[in-house]
Amino acid sequence: MVRLLPTLILSARVVRRLAEVAATLSFAALAGLLAYTVWQRYVMGTPSRWSDELAMILFLWIIFSAAALVVPYRDQIAVGLLTDKVPPPAERWLVSVGAGLAGVILLATLPVTLDYIAFLWRERTPAMRLRLNHAYLVFGLFQGLVALSLILRAVLTLFGRTMPFEAEPPVQKDPTT
């Protein structure tokens, strides 16, 4: 078990780094695709339906996969109105309960999400005729990955530990105080 943790941490770092590279390359492809769409529409005078559709699908996959795999927890949108006003032990408990509750809710509703995505195999996109379950599978992946991450965060926070692959930024003290 002791040797497993460093392997898992290294694997998480590698997956995150590969996801960063994939997101960067995907954004570059999306920019090129949008430039092609503008060229076709305004210079050539013939709008390209397939490039609009592919850009929309690529945008969904980039945003949701990057949010699940690349963006650190501390950079996610959060409301700290309550946790900012309580002492550290209570803050740790509130963060743990909040993350755990959110993770459990996301995990409990995942089968419904996956069921609806599976139901979409009947529908196809208008221009490229891609099956919608393939286009929208990213929602289920996002929900599952975020749920597992939140549950792991809740357990680790409850025991006073931080996520092993997400180092906290160094605290900078204000010299005036």
N, C-alpha and C positions, 0 to 999 in steps of 0.2 A: 504494500500500500504506500509505503514511503517513497518508493521509486516511481510509482504511478503518478503522483502529483506533479513532479517536475515535467514529466512527459505530457500531461494534460495541459499544463501552463504553456509549454513550448508549442503544443499543437494549437492552442487558442490564439497565441500570438501569430503563428504562421497563417492560420485561417483569416484572422483579422487583416494581416498584411496583404494576403492574396485578394481579399474582398476590397481593400483600398485600391489596389492596382486595377481590378476588374471594374470598379466604379469609375475610376479616372478614365480608363479606356472607353467605357460605355458612354460617359459624358462627351468625350471627344467624338465618338460615333454619332451621338445624338446631335451635336452641333453641326457635323457634316451633313447629316440627314436633313436637318432644318434648313441649312444653306441650300441644299439641293431642292427642297420644297419651294423655297422662296424663288430660286432661279427658274424652276419650272412654271410657277404661277405668274410671276411678274415679268420675266424676261422672255420666256418661250410662249407665254400665253395659254399654256395647257396645264391646268392643275394636276398634280399627281396624287391620286387618292391613296395609293398604297404607301407612299412615304409619310403622309399624315397619320395614317393608321399605325404604321410601324413606329413612328416617333412617340405616339401616345402609349403604346405597349412598352416600348423601351424605357420611357420616362417612369412608368409605374414600377417596373422591375428595378430600375436604378434607385429610386427613392426608397422603396420599401426594403430592398435587400441591404442598402447602405445603412438605413436607420436601424435595422436589426443586427448587422454585423460590424459596422464601422464606427458609428457615432457613439462615443463613450456615454455612460449613464449621466455623468455630471454635466454633459452638454445637452442633454434632453431638456425639454421644457418641464419645469416643475414649479409647484406652488409651495413655498416654505413658510407660509404665514404662521402656522402652528409650531413647526419644528424649530424655527428661528428664535422662539420666545421661551423655550423650555431648557432645562439643564441637560448636559450631554447624555446622561443615562436615559432620561426620558425621551430625548431626541432619537437615540439609538433604538429604543423600543418602538416609537412611533414610525420611524422609517422602516423597521422590520415588519411591523404589522401592515403598513400601507403597501409595501412592495409584495409581501406575501399574499395579501388579499387581492391585489391587482393580478398577480401571477396566477392564483387559483381561479379567479373569474375568467381570465383569458384561456387557461387550460381547460376549464369546464365547458366553455362555449366553443372550443376548437372543433369538436365533432360536427356541430351544426354548421360552422363555417365550411369545413371540408365537404360536408354533404351537399351544401348549396353549390360549391365550386364543381363538384362531381356532376351535379345536375346540369351544369352549363355545357356539358359535352355535346348536347343537341344543337346549341346555337353556334353560329360562326360569325366572324367579323365580316363586314360588308365588302371590303375591297380585296383583301388577301385570302379570305375564306379560311382563316385559322380558327381552330376550335377555341371557344371562350374559356373552357376550363384550363387550357394551357396558358392563356393570356392572364388569367386571374389567380393562378396557383400561388403567386407571390404573396397574396393576402394570407393564405393559410400558413405558408412558411414563416412570414413575419410574425403572425400571432403565436405560433408555436415556439419560435426562438425567443421572442420577448418574454413569453410566459415562463419558460425555463430559466431565463436569465434573472427575472424578477424573483422567482422562488429561491434560486441559489443566493441571490443578494440578501433576501430576507433571512435565510438561515445563517449566512455568514455574519450579517450585521447583528443578529441576535446574540451571537457569541463574541462580538467585539472584533471581528476580523473584516478586512476589506476584500474585494474581489481580487484574486491573485494576479489576473492579467490586466488589471486596470489600476495603475499606480496613481495615488492621489498627488495632485500638484503640490509643490512645496508652499507652505504657508509663509507669506511675506508680511513681516511686521511693519506697521507704520511707525517711522521713527519719531513722529510728533506726539505719540501717545505714551 
